[in-house]
Amino acid sequence: MIRRLTVATSLAVLAAAVPLTALAAVAPQSAPGESNLGFLLAGTALAWAGFFAYAFYVGRKNRELRRDIEDLQRTLAERDK
């Protein structure tokens, strides 16, 4: 599930970044290196998307671990009675 979400997020960011890179390639250059601005934006967007996908994944795993710990504590408490 997480892999699908990560892939979908990456594809959405790439789809949003493609028109920006196309505009950057068509825009007239006034100084060398300005045409790479679209690629910089796309790379930054992908990095942030990856960060948020990872943060979501870690948060979800943290919640699952907390539930498991609570279940184990409940089981131990019932066994000790």
SVG drawing of the C-alpha trace seen along z (x, -y; Angstrom):
<svg xmlns="http://www.w3.org/2000/svg" viewBox="-7 -38 33 54">
<polyline fill="none" stroke="black" stroke-width="0.4" points="0.0,0.0 2.8,-2.4 4.7,-1.6 1.7,-2.4 1.2,-5.7 4.9,-6.6 4.8,-5.7 1.5,-7.6 2.9,-10.6 6.1,-10.5 4.2,-10.2 2.0,-13.1 5.0,-15.3 6.6,-14.4 3.5,-15.1 3.2,-18.5 6.9,-19.3 6.9,-18.4 5.2,-21.5 7.6,-23.6 10.6,-22.0 9.1,-22.5 8.5,-26.2 12.1,-26.6 13.4,-25.0 11.4,-27.4 12.1,-30.5 14.9,-32.7 18.2,-32.5 19.7,-35.7 22.5,-33.9 24.0,-30.5 22.5,-27.9 19.0,-29.4 17.4,-26.6 18.1,-24.1 15.8,-25.9 12.9,-23.6 15.0,-20.6 16.0,-22.1 12.3,-22.6 11.4,-19.1 14.2,-17.6 13.3,-19.7 9.6,-18.7 10.6,-15.0 12.8,-15.3 10.0,-16.9 7.5,-14.3 9.8,-11.5 10.3,-13.1 6.6,-13.4 6.0,-9.9 8.7,-8.6 7.3,-10.6 3.8,-9.2 5.3,-5.7 7.2,-6.1 4.2,-7.6 2.0,-4.7 4.6,-2.2 4.9,-4.1 1.1,-3.8 1.2,-0.1 4.0,0.4 2.2,-1.5 -0.9,0.7 1.2,3.8 2.8,2.7 -0.6,1.9 -1.9,5.3 1.1,7.0 0.7,5.0 -3.0,6.0 -2.1,9.6 0.5,9.6 -1.9,7.9 -4.5,10.5 -2.0,13.4 -0.8,12.0 -4.3,11.9"/>
</svg>
